[in-house]
Amino acid sequence: MKYIYGLYASLVIVFLVQLANMTIFDDSYSGIATFISLGVFIIGTAFFVSVTRLKISEKE
């Protein structure tokens, strides 16, 4: 269940980065914000996949 919280936390971080870019920086750093969001998404997905594979291998 902890991996679901990690995936949700990465989603929240992505939205906060985009929100800060639009409101605080007036969309000036959209490329950098998109790059950061993509990095957080990839790290969160890798974490989710690795934990899911670990759970499957424990069942076997």
C-alpha positions in Angstrom: 0.0 0.0 0.0 3.0 2.3 0.6 3.8 2.3 -3.2 0.3 3.8 -3.9 1.2 6.7 -1.6 4.5 7.2 -3.3 2.8 7.3 -6.7 0.2 9.7 -5.4 2.9 11.9 -3.9 4.7 12.1 -7.2 1.5 13.1 -8.9 1.0 15.9 -6.3 4.5 17.1 -6.8 4.0 17.3 -10.6 0.8 19.4 -10.1 2.5 21.7 -7.6 5.4 22.3 -10.0 3.0 23.2 -12.8 0.9 25.4 -10.5 3.9 27.3 -9.2 5.1 27.8 -12.8 1.8 29.3 -13.9 1.0 31.4 -10.8 4.4 32.5 -9.3 6.6 32.6 -12.4 3.8 33.7 -14.8 4.6 30.7 -17.2 8.1 32.0 -17.8 9.9 28.7 -17.1 7.5 26.3 -18.8 10.3 24.3 -20.4 12.1 23.8 -17.1 8.8 23.0 -15.2 7.9 20.4 -17.9 11.3 18.8 -17.6 11.0 18.6 -13.8 7.5 17.2 -14.1 8.7 14.6 -16.5 11.6 13.6 -14.2 9.2 13.3 -11.2 6.8 11.2 -13.3 9.5 8.8 -14.5 10.9 8.4 -11.0 7.5 7.7 -9.6 6.6 5.3 -12.3 10.0 3.4 -11.8 9.3 3.2 -8.1 5.8 1.8 -8.7 7.0 -0.7 -11.2 9.9 -2.0 -9.1 7.7 -2.4 -6.0 5.0 -4.2 -8.1 7.6 -6.6 -9.5 8.9 -7.2 -6.0 5.4 -8.1 -4.8 4.9 -10.5 -7.7 8.2 -12.2 -7.1 7.4 -12.6 -3.4 4.2 -14.4 -4.3 6.0 -17.0 -6.4 
